[in-house]
Each structure stands twice: as C-alpha cells, then as structure tokens.
Amino acid sequence: MSSSPVRVYAARLVGLPIFDPQGDQVGKVRDVVAAVRSETSQPRVLGLVGEVFGRRRIFVPMTRVTNIDAGQVYTTGLLNMRRFEQRTTETLVIGQMLDRTVTIPGSGVTGTVYDVAMEQARNRDWVLSRVAVQEPGKGLRRRGQTHVVEWRDVEGLTRRDEAQGATHLVHALNEMKPADAANMIHELPPERRSAVVSALDDERLADVLEELPEEDQVEILSHLEEERAADVLEEMSPDDAADLIAELPPETATALLDLMEPEEAEDVRRLMSYVQDTAGAMMTPEPVILGPDATVADALAHVRNPDLTPSLASQVYVCRQPLETPTGKFLGVGHIQRLLREMPSSLVAGALDDGSETLRPEMTIDEVAAHLATYNLVAAPVVDEAGHLLGAVTVDDLLDHMLPEGWRDRSLGRRSQQLRSQREVGGG
C-alpha cells in the first residue's frame, strides 16, 4: 500500500467514501472485519464492510484497499458485490467491539471500549494494534478518564457471554444520516440491536424506524414497552406511523393509539381510514401551512426548518383558519422558487399558484403519479370536496408506496453484477 498512515482508528473510518482508481465513489465504509482469536496476539484485519449503491453491504478485502488517508479510502476497483454475510470466525469492530467492558490488568482499570486502532505490520498485513478504553464517570464528571493501550494489555475483548452496553455505538449512529444508521442497525446481531434500540432516544429511534424495512419496524416496536412504543410513534411522521401501526395486530394497534397523545393519534387514525395506496393514505398531514396574512419572509423562515424534507420545503400551503389539517378554506400553493423573487415584506397570498388542480383523497396511486408528472411537481395538496386542505402528497411518499415490497433489501442491479472478484478471508 502506498502512503498509508501508521495508525487508523476504526470509528473514524465509518462513513468515509470508498473510491475506485478513477476517483469515482463506489460506496462508504460501515465497519471493520477482523479475525479475533486471542487477547495476546494482534487480530488480523480481514477487510472493511462497505455500503454501496442501493444500501447493500459488501466485503472489501484489505488486499483490495490501496490507500487510506484523511477522509477517504481507495481500492483497486475490483469488488465482489455479493451481500456481506458475517462468518462465525469474524468480528465486527464497530458493531461488536465498541462498548465491550474490558480490564487493563497492569493498572487495574476497568472501562468500556470506545475505539480500536489498526495499523500495518511489517509483513504488510493490517492488524488491530491498540484499544481506546474509557473509565466510568465519577461524581459530577460527565466523562471518565480515557486510556489507549496495546491490544495485548487488555482483557475481556474475546468474551461474548456478558451484557454489552451501547453508548459509543449509539454515538457513532447519531453521527450518521437516519438511513445509514438504519442500515447498520438492520445488520446487528439481535442482542446487540436490542441494546442499541434501548439506548437511542425516542426522536432518533423514530427517525431510524422510518428508514427500516417493515419487518424490522414491527420487531423493534413489539419489543418496546407500550408506553415507549407510543412515545416513539408520536415522534414519527404521521403517515409513517400509520403505515407501521397498520402492520401490527389489531389489539396492539388499538392499545398504542390509546396511549398516544389525542392529537397525534387522531392524525394517524384519519390516515388509516383511507383506502390503501390512495392520496389520502399516502399524504403527509403536516405540510407547511400559513394564513393569508403571512409574508414571504414568514414563508422562507418556515421552510428553513432542517427537519423538513426537500419536497416538503419546496412549497407552502395558504389556508384560512384553522391552520391544522383539515384546515379552513384552501387558498393556494406558494412555490418557494417564485417566493424567492418576491419582496420579503409582500404577502404570500399575492404570489399563489391558485389555478392548478389539487388531489382528492380517494385518487389512486397511479392518478397521483400522473398528476405529479404532468405538472412537474415534487408535492401536491390533497383537498376534500368542501375545499379543506387535508395534507400533501410528496414524491417521497409516492416512491415509498410505488417501489416493490422489500425494496430496501433488494440487490443492486446490472452495474453491481459487472464488478467481480473473490472474497478471501486470507487476503488477496
């Protein structure tokens, strides 16, 4: 390998882009795979777990890694696109070693692993060389003292029979986008996944659940206490919560809806009342809604909310009171592209697109798709016969319902099959 650093910490590799020799990004680093056989000999690093297009996790042998530098990983470009399946002889450094309780016999320190360093040995193999350990916090100190020691100076790295925390893995997950965090949680062993789910806060867990396949959503929610499950559902987008609750046994669904805050539960019940795959069932009941006296400056301030998806932030919906769905009379849509050309002090109501057709809640998925395609829209209002705004269907909502079931786990297409190589535990 050329110009490789002496030492690389695994947690800092997560999320780094993986490039081919032409400089094209082929994926991202998600974990490090090692063969851990004892606590005295440094484990050999077998390769990296890479996430390629389509959120498929593949194995990248270290013999295919040509360079690791600040912020990027380079490969030979010949990668096997088969889905990564962990072998019993392999250990995932991020997924399975972080938060493991260990002891440093020389000093008597006991703490948890928060990172592991790898470096090249003289024979050019990569090995796990050092372990970063954090002691429990004492008194008012929020964080305990940290130690970085040689692999051989730590005990407890090979034990698998003790309960394992999730503090440091959760920290790593919180740094990822929800979709990336969901993919990592999906691949964790069941007991590790349970620990991580317990440690995530409700809002973050809700974000991750929205990105997981339905079977994972149902499994995770069914293992939560009912009170917490209801709290997590409240944090989810109402349309996503409605889709998830619809997959639960009827008695469980009823119990959770009864535990949710009345306003949140009402939104979900209303969405569940529509026929599946109609505009009413797909819509988001919480678009950006403004009154007729709102200014352009008000509209721009609302769409700056970082929690909004790009499609929801593309336009605002102007209605008469009340401004919660179902609203008063729907007056029209204010497209942000047009509002950017208006004076900030002018009224949004003076720059509305009030002539375009709206969606009806009973419209089918094909009719919704045709509407968005015909008018080149990324979102459209859903209005009832009385002229009340019920919500908005975004292109995100449409794709979630149009893609085939299990699309999150589908294999890559033709491009993936063109790349080839052989995964080798022993290298090359």
C-alpha positions as CSV (number, residue, x, y, z in Angstrom):
1,M,0.0,0.0,0.0
2,S,1.2,3.5,-0.8
3,S,1.5,6.3,1.6
4,S,-0.8,4.7,4.2
5,P,-0.9,6.2,7.7
6,V,0.8,4.3,10.5
7,R,-2.4,4.0,12.6
8,V,-6.1,4.4,11.8
9,Y,-8.9,4.4,14.3
10,A,-11.9,2.3,13.3
11,A,-14.6,4.7,14.5
12,R,-13.1,7.4,12.3
13,L,-13.4,5.3,9.3
14,V,-17.1,4.9,9.5
15,G,-18.8,6.9,6.8
16,L,-15.7,7.6,4.8
17,P,-16.2,7.4,1.0
18,I,-14.6,4.4,-0.9
19,F,-13.2,5.3,-4.3
20,D,-12.1,3.3,-7.3
21,P,-8.8,4.0,-9.1
22,Q,-10.6,6.5,-11.4
23,G,-11.7,8.6,-8.4
24,D,-15.4,7.6,-8.7
25,Q,-17.1,6.9,-5.3
26,V,-18.3,3.3,-5.1
27,G,-19.6,3.3,-1.5
28,K,-19.0,4.2,2.1
29,V,-17.2,2.4,5.0
30,R,-19.6,0.9,7.5
31,D,-17.3,-1.4,9.7
32,V,-14.1,-3.2,10.0
33,V,-13.9,-7.0,9.9
34,A,-11.2,-8.8,12.0
35,A,-10.3,-12.3,13.0
36,V,-10.1,-12.2,16.8
37,R,-8.5,-15.4,18.1
38,S,-6.9,-14.4,21.4
39,E,-6.2,-11.5,23.7
40,T,-2.4,-11.8,23.3
41,S,-1.9,-11.8,19.5
42,Q,-3.0,-8.8,17.5
43,P,-6.0,-9.8,15.3
44,R,-5.6,-9.6,11.6
45,V,-7.9,-7.1,9.8
46,L,-9.6,-9.0,7.1
47,G,-11.3,-6.1,5.4
48,L,-13.9,-3.5,5.5
49,V,-17.7,-3.6,5.3
50,G,-18.6,-1.2,2.6
51,E,-22.1,0.1,1.8
52,V,-22.6,0.5,-2.0
53,F,-25.4,2.0,-4.0
54,G,-28.7,0.6,-3.0
55,R,-27.6,0.3,0.6
56,R,-26.1,-3.1,0.0
57,R,-23.3,-4.1,2.5
58,I,-20.4,-5.8,0.8
59,F,-17.0,-7.1,1.9
60,V,-13.9,-5.2,0.8
61,P,-10.7,-7.3,1.5
62,M,-7.8,-5.2,2.8
63,T,-5.8,-6.6,-0.2
64,R,-8.1,-4.5,-2.4
65,V,-7.5,-1.3,-0.4
66,T,-4.7,0.6,-1.9
67,N,-4.7,3.7,0.3
68,I,-6.3,5.1,3.4
69,D,-5.8,8.8,4.1
70,A,-7.7,11.6,5.8
71,G,-11.3,11.4,4.6
72,Q,-11.2,8.7,2.0
73,V,-10.4,5.1,1.1
74,Y,-9.1,3.9,-2.3
75,T,-9.5,0.5,-3.7
76,T,-8.4,-1.5,-6.8
77,G,-11.9,-1.2,-8.1
78,L,-12.4,-5.0,-8.3
79,L,-15.0,-5.7,-5.6
80,N,-17.4,-8.5,-5.1
81,M,-20.9,-7.2,-5.0
82,R,-22.4,-10.1,-3.1
83,R,-24.1,-9.1,0.1
84,F,-21.8,-9.3,3.1
85,E,-22.6,-12.2,5.5
86,Q,-20.5,-12.3,8.7
87,R,-18.8,-15.6,9.4
88,T,-18.5,-17.1,12.9
89,T,-14.8,-16.6,12.9
90,E,-15.2,-12.8,12.2
91,T,-15.7,-9.9,14.5
92,L,-17.2,-6.5,13.5
93,V,-15.1,-3.9,15.3
94,I,-17.8,-1.2,15.3
95,G,-20.8,-3.4,15.6
96,Q,-19.5,-5.9,18.2
97,M,-16.4,-4.4,20.0
98,L,-17.4,-0.9,20.9
99,D,-18.9,-0.7,24.4
100,R,-17.4,-4.0,25.5
101,T,-16.4,-4.0,29.2
102,V,-12.6,-4.7,29.5
103,T,-9.9,-4.6,32.1
104,I,-6.3,-3.3,31.9
105,P,-4.6,-5.6,34.4
106,G,-1.4,-3.5,34.6
107,S,-3.3,-0.6,36.1
108,G,-6.4,-2.3,37.4
109,V,-8.6,0.0,35.3
110,T,-12.0,-1.3,34.1
111,G,-13.9,0.6,31.4
112,T,-15.6,0.3,28.0
113,V,-14.0,0.2,24.6
114,Y,-14.8,3.4,22.6
115,D,-12.4,2.9,19.7
116,V,-9.9,0.4,18.2
117,A,-6.8,1.3,16.2
118,M,-5.4,-0.7,13.3
119,E,-2.1,-0.4,11.6
120,Q,0.1,-2.3,9.1
121,A,2.6,-4.8,10.4
122,R,6.0,-5.5,8.9
123,N,4.5,-8.2,6.7
124,R,2.1,-5.6,5.2
125,D,-0.9,-7.2,6.9
126,W,-3.3,-4.9,8.8
127,V,-3.8,-5.8,12.5
128,L,-5.7,-4.4,15.4
129,S,-3.0,-2.9,17.5
130,R,-4.4,-0.6,20.2
131,V,-7.6,-0.2,22.2
132,A,-9.1,3.0,23.5
133,V,-10.8,2.5,26.8
134,Q,-12.9,4.9,28.8
135,E,-13.5,4.6,32.6
136,P,-16.9,5.2,34.0
137,G,-17.6,8.8,35.0
138,K,-17.2,9.7,38.7
139,G,-19.1,12.2,40.7
140,L,-20.1,15.2,38.7
141,R,-17.7,14.4,35.9
142,R,-19.6,13.6,32.8
143,R,-16.9,11.5,31.2
144,G,-14.4,9.2,32.8
145,Q,-10.7,9.1,32.1
146,T,-9.5,7.6,28.8
147,H,-6.6,5.2,28.1
148,V,-5.1,4.0,24.8
149,V,-3.2,0.7,25.4
150,E,-1.7,-2.1,23.4
151,W,-4.1,-4.9,22.4
152,R,-2.2,-7.5,24.5
153,D,-2.6,-5.3,27.6
154,V,-6.4,-5.6,27.7
155,E,-8.5,-8.4,29.0
156,G,-12.2,-9.1,28.0
157,L,-12.0,-8.4,24.3
158,T,-12.9,-12.0,23.4
159,R,-15.7,-12.6,25.9
160,R,-19.1,-12.8,24.3
161,D,-21.2,-14.0,27.3
162,E,-21.6,-10.7,29.1
163,A,-24.1,-8.0,28.6
164,Q,-22.7,-5.2,26.4
165,G,-23.7,-1.6,26.5
166,A,-24.3,0.7,23.5
167,T,-23.1,4.2,24.5
168,H,-20.3,4.5,22.0
169,L,-22.0,2.7,19.2
170,V,-25.1,4.9,19.7
171,H,-22.8,8.0,19.5
172,A,-21.5,6.7,16.1
173,L,-25.0,6.1,14.9
174,N,-26.1,9.6,15.9
175,E,-23.4,11.0,13.6
176,M,-25.0,9.2,10.6
177,K,-27.9,10.0,8.5
178,P,-31.0,8.1,9.6
179,A,-31.0,5.9,6.5
180,D,-27.3,4.9,7.2
181,A,-28.0,4.3,10.9
182,A,-31.0,2.2,10.0
183,N,-28.8,0.0,7.7
184,M,-26.3,-0.6,10.4
185,I,-28.9,-1.5,13.0
186,H,-30.5,-3.8,10.5
187,E,-27.3,-5.8,10.2
188,L,-26.6,-6.0,14.0
189,P,-27.0,-9.3,15.9
190,P,-30.3,-9.4,17.8
191,E,-28.9,-8.9,21.2
192,R,-26.8,-6.0,20.1
193,R,-29.7,-4.5,18.2
194,S,-31.8,-4.6,21.4
195,A,-29.1,-2.8,23.4
196,V,-28.8,-0.1,20.8
197,V,-32.6,0.4,20.5
198,S,-32.8,0.8,24.3
199,A,-30.1,3.4,24.3
200,L,-31.4,5.6,21.4
201,D,-33.6,8.5,22.4
202,D,-37.2,8.4,21.1
203,E,-36.8,11.0,18.4
204,R,-33.7,9.3,17.0
205,L,-35.3,5.9,17.1
206,A,-38.3,7.3,15.3
207,D,-36.1,8.7,12.5
208,V,-34.4,5.3,12.2
209,L,-37.6,3.3,12.2
210,E,-38.9,5.3,9.3
211,E,-35.9,4.0,7.2
212,L,-36.1,0.3,8.2
213,P,-38.0,-2.4,6.4
214,E,-41.5,-3.2,7.8
215,E,-40.4,-6.5,9.4
216,D,-37.7,-4.7,11.3
217,Q,-40.1,-1.9,12.4
218,V,-42.6,-4.4,13.7
219,E,-40.0,-6.5,15.5
220,I,-38.4,-3.5,17.2
221,L,-41.7,-1.9,18.2
222,S,-43.0,-5.2,19.6
223,H,-40.1,-5.5,22.0
224,L,-40.6,-2.0,23.4
225,E,-42.7,-1.3,26.4
226,E,-46.1,0.0,25.3
227,E,-45.6,3.5,26.8
228,R,-42.3,3.9,25.0
229,A,-43.7,2.4,21.8
230,A,-46.4,5.0,21.9
231,D,-43.9,7.8,22.5
232,V,-41.8,6.7,19.5
233,L,-44.8,6.6,17.3
234,E,-45.6,10.2,18.3
235,E,-42.2,11.2,17.1
236,M,-42.6,9.6,13.7
237,S,-44.3,11.3,10.7
238,P,-48.0,10.5,11.0
239,D,-48.0,8.8,7.6
240,D,-45.1,6.5,8.6
241,A,-46.7,5.8,12.0
242,A,-50.0,4.9,10.3
243,D,-48.2,2.5,7.9
244,L,-46.4,0.9,10.8
245,I,-49.5,0.6,13.1
246,A,-51.4,-1.0,10.2
247,E,-48.9,-3.9,10.3
248,L,-49.5,-4.6,14.0
249,P,-52.0,-7.0,15.4
250,P,-55.4,-5.1,15.8
251,E,-55.3,-5.3,19.7
252,T,-51.8,-4.0,19.8
253,A,-52.6,-1.2,17.4
254,T,-55.6,-0.1,19.4
255,A,-53.6,-0.1,22.7
256,L,-50.8,2.0,21.2
257,L,-53.2,4.5,19.7
258,D,-55.0,4.9,23.0
259,L,-51.6,5.6,24.7
260,M,-50.6,8.3,22.2
261,E,-51.4,11.9,22.7
262,P,-55.0,12.5,21.3
263,E,-54.0,15.0,18.6
264,E,-51.2,12.7,17.3
265,A,-53.5,9.7,17.5
266,E,-56.2,11.5,15.6
267,D,-53.9,12.3,12.7
268,V,-52.9,8.6,12.5
269,R,-56.5,7.3,12.7
270,R,-57.5,9.7,9.9
271,L,-54.8,8.4,7.6
272,M,-55.7,4.8,8.4
273,S,-59.3,5.5,7.5
274,Y,-58.4,5.9,3.8
275,V,-58.1,3.1,1.3
276,Q,-54.6,1.8,1.0
277,D,-52.5,3.4,-1.8
278,T,-54.7,6.4,-2.3
279,A,-53.7,10.0,-1.9
280,G,-55.4,10.1,1.5
281,A,-53.4,7.2,2.8
282,M,-50.1,8.4,1.4
283,M,-50.3,12.1,2.3
284,T,-48.4,13.9,5.0
285,P,-50.9,15.8,7.2
286,E,-48.3,18.3,8.4
287,P,-47.0,20.3,5.4
288,V,-46.0,24.0,5.9
289,I,-49.4,25.8,6.3
290,L,-49.7,29.6,6.6
291,G,-52.5,32.0,6.9
292,P,-53.4,34.6,4.2
293,D,-51.7,37.4,6.2
294,A,-48.3,35.6,6.2
295,T,-45.4,37.4,4.5
296,V,-42.8,36.0,2.1
297,A,-40.3,36.4,4.9
298,D,-42.5,34.2,7.1
299,A,-42.7,31.5,4.5
300,L,-38.9,31.4,3.9
301,A,-38.4,31.2,7.7
302,H,-40.7,28.2,7.9
303,V,-39.1,26.3,5.0
304,R,-35.6,26.7,6.5
305,N,-36.5,24.2,9.1
306,P,-33.8,21.5,8.7
307,D,-36.3,18.7,9.7
308,L,-38.3,19.3,6.5
309,T,-37.6,17.1,3.6
310,P,-36.7,19.0,0.4
311,S,-40.0,18.1,-1.2
312,L,-42.0,19.5,1.8
313,A,-39.8,22.6,1.9
314,S,-40.5,23.3,-1.8
315,Q,-43.8,25.0,-1.2
316,V,-46.2,26.4,1.4
317,Y,-49.9,26.0,1.6
318,V,-52.0,29.0,2.3
319,C,-55.4,28.5,4.1
320,R,-57.9,30.2,6.2
321,Q,-58.2,29.3,9.9
322,P,-57.9,26.8,11.4
323,L,-54.3,26.1,10.1
324,E,-54.2,22.5,11.3
325,T,-55.5,19.8,8.9
326,P,-58.2,19.6,8.0
327,T,-57.9,23.4,7.6
328,G,-60.2,26.2,6.7
329,K,-60.7,27.0,3.0
330,F,-57.6,26.2,0.9
331,L,-56.4,29.3,-1.0
332,G,-53.5,28.0,-2.9
333,V,-49.8,27.0,-3.1
334,G,-46.8,29.3,-2.7
335,H,-43.8,27.8,-4.6
336,I,-40.6,28.7,-2.9
337,Q,-38.9,29.3,-6.3
338,R,-41.4,32.1,-7.0
339,L,-41.4,33.5,-3.5
340,L,-37.6,34.0,-3.7
341,R,-38.3,36.5,-6.4
342,E,-40.8,38.5,-4.3
343,M,-40.1,41.2,-1.7
344,P,-39.8,39.7,1.8
345,S,-42.4,42.1,3.1
346,S,-45.0,41.2,0.5
347,L,-47.8,38.7,1.3
348,V,-47.6,35.1,0.2
349,A,-51.2,35.3,-0.8
350,G,-50.2,37.7,-3.6
351,A,-47.9,35.1,-5.2
352,L,-50.0,32.0,-5.1
353,D,-50.5,29.4,-7.7
354,D,-54.2,29.1,-7.2
355,G,-55.1,27.8,-10.6
356,S,-53.6,24.3,-10.6
357,E,-55.6,21.3,-9.9
358,T,-55.5,19.6,-6.5
359,L,-55.6,16.0,-5.4
360,R,-58.6,14.3,-3.9
361,P,-58.1,11.9,-1.1
362,E,-59.6,9.0,-3.0
363,M,-57.3,9.3,-6.0
364,T,-55.3,6.2,-6.8
365,I,-51.6,5.9,-6.7
366,D,-51.4,5.9,-10.5
367,E,-53.5,9.1,-10.6
368,V,-51.3,10.8,-8.1
369,A,-48.2,9.8,-10.0
370,A,-49.7,11.1,-13.3
371,H,-50.6,14.4,-11.6
372,L,-47.1,15.0,-10.2
373,A,-45.6,14.0,-13.6
374,T,-48.0,16.2,-15.6
375,Y,-47.3,19.3,-13.7
376,N,-43.6,18.6,-12.9
377,L,-44.3,18.7,-9.1
378,V,-42.5,17.3,-6.1
379,A,-45.5,17.7,-3.9
380,A,-49.2,18.5,-4.3
381,P,-52.1,19.4,-1.9
382,V,-54.8,17.0,-1.0
383,V,-58.2,18.8,-0.7
384,D,-61.6,17.5,0.2
385,E,-64.9,18.3,-1.6
386,A,-65.5,21.2,0.8
387,G,-62.2,22.8,-0.1
388,H,-60.3,22.0,3.1
389,L,-56.7,21.1,3.0
390,L,-56.1,17.6,4.3
391,G,-52.4,17.2,3.7
392,A,-49.9,17.0,0.9
393,V,-48.5,14.0,-1.1
394,T,-44.8,14.4,-1.8
395,V,-42.7,12.5,-4.3
396,D,-41.1,10.8,-1.3
397,D,-44.5,9.4,-0.2
398,L,-45.2,8.3,-3.7
399,L,-42.0,6.4,-4.1
400,D,-42.4,4.7,-0.8
401,H,-45.7,3.2,-2.0
402,M,-44.7,2.6,-5.6
403,L,-41.5,0.7,-5.0
404,P,-41.9,-3.1,-4.6
405,E,-42.2,-4.6,-1.2
406,G,-38.8,-5.2,0.4
407,W,-37.1,-2.7,-1.9
408,R,-34.7,-1.7,0.9
409,D,-33.2,-5.1,0.9
410,R,-33.1,-5.6,-2.9
411,S,-29.9,-6.4,-4.6
412,L,-28.1,-4.0,-6.8
413,G,-28.8,-4.0,-10.5
414,R,-26.8,-4.6,-13.6
415,R,-23.9,-2.4,-12.7
416,S,-23.2,-4.4,-9.5
417,Q,-23.1,-7.6,-11.4
418,Q,-20.4,-6.3,-13.7
419,L,-17.9,-5.8,-10.9
420,R,-16.3,-9.0,-9.8
421,S,-13.6,-10.5,-7.6
422,Q,-13.3,-13.2,-5.0
423,R,-13.7,-12.6,-1.3
424,E,-10.9,-14.1,0.6
425,V,-10.5,-14.5,4.4
426,G,-6.8,-14.8,4.0
427,G,-6.2,-11.8,1.8
428,G,-5.9,-11.2,-1.9
